[in-house]
Amino acid sequence: MTIEYKDFSNVDIRVGTVTRSEIYAEARHPALKLWIDFGPDMGEKKTSAQIAKHYTPEQMIGRQVAAVVNFAPKQIGKFMSEVLVVGFPDAENEVVLLQPSLPVPNGGRLY
């Protein structure tokens, strides 16, 4: 399916740095809770992500990640998710996070 540039520009994907991470023990599938700093304009947002196969909470602290920031908040069990981190599936369909190859300012928009 072909889309117009306007369709792409409606999805707001920003970079942020994980400031806090913990195992989401109540999740149905192995997941982590993440708190992500998107810079002074957007502040800190939280999310849960099914990334526990490849990442521990300790590995996530300080890591820059990309996330869709303009979805409506979504209740995930007892946790309110405000953004959606993005990644690609590995050979076993587990998430490998999308992240910049060099440090960039938090809050930068994907283009």
N, C-alpha and C positions, 0 to 999 in steps of 0.2 A: 504494500500500500504506500502510495506517495502522499506526503503531507506538505503543507505550506510552511514557510518559515515562521509565520505567526503561530502555528500550532506548537512548534518547538519553543518559541520565545515565551509561551504561556507557562512552561514548566521552569520553575525557578530552582536551579541546582547551585548550591553554594558550598564553599569549603569551610570547615571548622576544625578545631582541635579538641580532642577528647580530654576533658578535665577530670572526669570521674567515671569509673566503670565497676560493675559488680555482676555476679551471676544472678540471673533471673530464675531462681529456684522453682517458682510456681508455674513457669511456662510449660506448655505441652511438649515443645521441641526445645532442645538445648539452645539457650539464648543468653545474651548479655543485656544489661541495662547500661545505657550510655548517656552521659551529660556532655554536651558539645558546645564550645564557645564559638559563636559565629561573629565575634567582633562587637564593637561598641554600638553599632546601629541596630543589631538584631539580638545581641545578648546570648545567654545560654539557653539551649533547648534540650529536651530529653527524648530518648527513643529506646525501644527494645529492638534487638536485631538477632536473628538466628545465625550467628557467626561463631558460636562456641566450638565448632569443629576445628577451626584454624587459629582462633585468637583467644587468649586468656584476658581476664580483666587487667592484669598487670601490663600486658603487651599493648593494650589500647591507650593507656595514659600517655598523653603527649602526641599521639598519632593524629595526623590530619586525615580527614575523611570527606567525601562528597555526599551531600544529602539534598533531597527534594525538600524545600522549606515552605512551599505554599499549598500543601495538602491540609485539609481540616484535621485537627487533632483526632486521634483514634484511641479508644479504650482497648488495651491489650491485657486481658485479665484484670488485675488490680492496678495496672500501670497505664498512665495516659501517655501515649506516644505523640510527640509534636512534629517530628520530621521523619523522613525515610532515608536511611543510609543506602547507598547504591553500590553494587558490585556485579561481578560476573560469576557464572557457575563454573566450577572446576569439573573434572572428568566424572566425579561422583555426585554432581549437582549441589555441592556445598558452596556457599558464598565466599568469594575472594573479593575483598573491598577495593573499590576504585579510590585512588588517592593521587595527589600530585607527586611527580618525581623529584621536585625540589620544593623547599618551603615557600609558601605564599601567604599573604596577609589573610587572616580569618575574615570571612564574609564575602570573599571574592566570588563573583558569579561565573559559572561555566558559560563559555561562548566558543 
